[in-house]
Amino acid sequence: MNLDDLDGRIGEGWGGVKPNGSHVNVVLARRGSPTAAAAISMLANPSPGHTPVLVCVGPEESAYEPVWPPTLMMNKATAVEDAHQTMTWGAAQLGIGQGVLDAVADGLVEATGELLVLVAVWVDPAAADETAVRLANRAAVRKAIGTCVEGRDPGAAARLVAARDTVTNPFYGGA
């Protein structure tokens, strides 16, 4: 699939089990496109508790390497407590990087600077297991990129429409 076809594609994924599970939204962008410009602008406009970062991995701080294709992450849950920050910018960042690299290894996207991957990540402030958070993000990002590239199961939308009066949401407590 060419980069113009991928530009603006959106996917989402959930991995793991709460509170150590994670939810991501992924947008793919072609370098130089309006989508890419919007993604990059978030780096210039951080807000308290929300720090956009270029996802990097490596054995130690002095050897960090950015994941390729370039991947920008932004947290959806405000991270102010030290433990939540560590889970978000440590475990989740590593898992996001691994999920992107899995998508490259699986042939879904190429490791090129012509494609940008934007990941908005939700890490539960109650998360306590770094390994579980890393694995949850790895699975969620790989799933989301798969949806971006391969599309969604056409039957999924039809099932939602058919069940629209009985669907639920884990954050809704009403009747």
C-alpha positions as CSV (number, residue, x, y, z in Angstrom):
1,M,0.0,0.0,0.0
2,N,1.4,3.4,-0.9
3,L,1.9,6.2,1.7
4,D,-0.8,8.4,0.2
5,D,-3.3,5.6,0.9
6,L,-2.1,5.2,4.5
7,D,-2.1,8.9,5.3
8,G,-4.8,9.7,7.8
9,R,-5.7,6.0,8.5
10,I,-6.9,5.5,12.1
11,G,-6.8,2.4,14.2
12,E,-7.3,1.5,17.9
13,G,-6.3,-1.3,20.1
14,W,-6.6,-2.6,23.6
15,G,-4.1,-4.8,25.2
16,G,-3.9,-6.5,28.6
17,V,-6.2,-6.5,31.6
18,K,-7.1,-3.4,33.7
19,P,-5.4,-1.8,35.6
20,N,-2.3,-2.9,33.7
21,G,-4.0,-2.9,30.3
22,S,-3.7,-0.1,27.8
23,H,-5.8,1.6,25.1
24,V,-4.2,3.3,22.1
25,N,-5.4,5.3,19.2
26,V,-3.0,5.3,16.2
27,V,-2.9,7.6,13.2
28,L,-0.6,7.0,10.3
29,A,0.7,10.1,8.4
30,R,2.8,10.6,5.2
31,R,5.7,13.0,5.8
32,G,4.8,16.4,4.4
33,S,1.0,15.9,4.6
34,P,-1.4,18.0,6.7
35,T,-1.9,14.9,8.9
36,A,1.8,14.8,9.6
37,A,1.9,18.6,10.3
38,A,-0.9,18.2,12.8
39,A,0.9,15.3,14.5
40,I,4.2,17.2,14.7
41,S,2.5,20.3,16.0
42,M,1.7,18.4,19.3
43,L,5.4,18.4,20.1
44,A,5.3,22.2,20.2
45,N,2.2,22.4,22.3
46,P,2.6,20.2,25.4
47,S,0.3,20.8,28.4
48,P,0.9,20.0,32.0
49,G,0.9,16.2,32.6
50,H,0.9,15.5,28.8
51,T,4.3,15.2,27.3
52,P,4.6,14.2,23.7
53,V,7.7,12.2,22.9
54,L,9.5,10.7,20.0
55,V,9.5,7.0,20.9
56,C,13.0,5.7,21.6
57,V,14.3,2.4,22.7
58,G,17.7,1.1,23.7
59,P,19.7,-0.7,26.4
60,E,20.6,2.5,28.2
61,E,20.0,6.3,28.0
62,S,23.2,7.0,26.1
63,A,22.2,4.4,23.5
64,Y,18.6,5.3,22.9
65,E,17.5,5.0,19.3
66,P,14.3,6.4,17.8
67,V,11.9,3.7,16.6
68,W,11.6,3.7,12.8
69,P,9.2,4.7,11.3
70,P,9.3,7.7,13.5
71,T,6.7,7.3,16.2
72,L,5.3,10.1,18.3
73,M,3.4,9.2,21.5
74,M,1.1,11.4,23.6
75,N,-0.5,10.2,26.9
76,K,-4.3,10.5,27.2
77,A,-4.4,10.2,31.0
78,T,-2.7,13.1,32.8
79,A,0.5,11.8,34.3
80,V,1.4,13.7,37.4
81,E,2.4,11.0,40.0
82,D,5.9,9.5,39.6
83,A,4.6,5.9,39.3
84,H,2.2,6.8,36.6
85,Q,4.8,8.8,34.7
86,T,7.2,5.8,34.9
87,M,4.5,3.5,33.6
88,T,3.6,5.9,30.8
89,W,7.0,7.1,29.5
90,G,8.8,3.9,30.5
91,A,6.8,0.7,30.1
92,A,4.2,2.1,27.7
93,Q,6.8,3.8,25.5
94,L,8.8,0.6,25.3
95,G,5.7,-1.4,24.4
96,I,4.6,1.1,21.8
97,G,8.1,0.9,20.2
98,Q,8.0,-2.9,20.2
99,G,4.5,-2.8,18.7
100,V,5.6,-0.6,15.9
101,L,8.7,-2.8,15.3
102,D,6.4,-5.8,15.2
103,A,4.3,-4.2,12.5
104,V,7.5,-3.6,10.5
105,A,8.6,-7.2,11.0
106,D,5.2,-8.4,9.9
107,G,5.4,-6.3,6.7
108,L,2.5,-4.0,7.5
109,V,4.6,-0.8,7.3
110,E,8.2,0.0,6.3
111,A,10.9,1.4,8.5
112,T,11.1,4.6,6.6
113,G,11.1,8.3,7.5
114,E,8.3,8.9,5.0
115,L,5.7,7.5,7.3
116,L,4.9,8.8,10.8
117,V,3.1,6.9,13.5
118,L,1.1,8.9,16.0
119,V,0.0,7.0,19.2
120,A,-2.3,8.4,21.8
121,V,-2.0,6.1,24.8
122,W,-4.1,5.6,27.9
123,V,-2.3,4.1,30.9
124,D,-4.4,3.6,34.0
125,P,-3.0,5.6,36.9
126,A,-3.5,2.5,39.1
127,A,-1.2,0.4,36.8
128,A,1.5,-1.3,38.9
129,D,3.0,-4.0,36.7
130,E,5.6,-2.6,34.3
131,T,5.9,-5.8,32.3
132,A,2.2,-6.1,31.9
133,V,1.9,-2.5,30.8
134,R,4.7,-3.0,28.3
135,L,3.1,-6.1,26.8
136,A,-0.3,-4.5,26.8
137,N,1.0,-1.6,24.8
138,R,2.9,-3.8,22.4
139,A,-0.2,-5.8,21.6
140,A,-2.5,-2.8,21.4
141,V,-0.2,-0.9,19.0
142,R,0.4,-3.9,16.7
143,K,-3.4,-4.4,16.6
144,A,-4.1,-0.7,15.8
145,I,-1.5,-0.5,13.0
146,G,-3.0,-3.7,11.6
147,T,-6.4,-2.0,11.5
148,C,-4.9,1.1,9.9
149,V,-3.3,-1.0,7.1
150,E,-5.6,-3.9,6.6
151,G,-8.9,-2.2,7.5
152,R,-11.5,-3.3,10.0
153,D,-13.5,-6.5,9.9
154,P,-16.6,-5.5,7.8
155,G,-18.8,-7.6,10.0
156,A,-17.8,-5.6,13.1
157,A,-19.7,-2.5,12.0
158,A,-22.8,-4.5,11.1
159,R,-22.7,-6.3,14.5
160,L,-22.5,-2.9,16.3
161,V,-25.4,-1.5,14.2
162,A,-27.5,-4.6,15.0
163,A,-26.7,-4.3,18.7
164,R,-26.9,-0.5,19.0
165,D,-29.6,-0.5,21.7
166,T,-27.7,-2.9,24.0
167,V,-24.1,-1.9,23.6
168,T,-22.2,-0.9,26.7
169,N,-19.1,1.0,27.7
170,P,-16.9,0.1,30.7
171,F,-16.8,3.8,31.8
172,Y,-20.6,4.1,31.7
173,G,-22.4,3.3,35.0
174,G,-26.0,4.2,34.1
175,A,-28.8,2.0,33.0
